[in-house]
Amino acid sequence: MQFLIIGIIFVIIVLAIDKTILNRNNQTVEQPTTPNQKNIDFSKYTTKHYIMTQTELIFYRELKKVTDELEATIFPQVDLERIIQVSDNNNIDRNRIKSRSIDFTIVNNKNCKIISCIELDDYTHNTEKAKPADNFKNTLFQTVNIPLHRIKVNNNYNLEELKTILQSDINRNI
């Protein structure tokens, strides 16, 4: 019985000392959530504040007028891995789509099925560096049978034309 009481007192003392060390100088030492986080400098991370550029936001607002009428929803900046899967899940092919996104993914409101995707092409898509990436996306979307529309950045967008394009994609998906 004495050993049990001595053991309990010992545990209480150890816990009190441990708590005192952790709270020394009124600073709390947070335990990392995983062992791999011990040496990570989180101060290197900052927010980008915006999910879209101003050009994309202007187009989004115009496109939303059309999708609202067609009972569809726009998801901006969707990672390709969210809408395209590699059939054998090998890393070489996954890495080709990893860290890439599509500007706008249009889905049906009823079941969230993908209707089509849109890339908003500004002047950067005319560079030699961008052309292989654009060609890759074009071929990829054609292969997986998701309509991909490339819309040139403009001051005015033809909403009737956008509606016709999306309505055609909706009819194709029925």
Secondary structure, 3 states (H helix, E strand, C coil): CHHHHHHHHHHHHHHHHHHHHHCHHHCCCCCCCCHHHCCCCHHHCCCCCCCCCHHHHHHHHHHHHHHHHCCEEEEEEEEHHHHCCCCCCCHHHHHHHCCCEEEEEEEECCCCCEEEEEEEECHHHHCCCHHHHHHHHHHHHHHCCCCEEEEECCCCCCHHHHHHHHHHHHHHHC
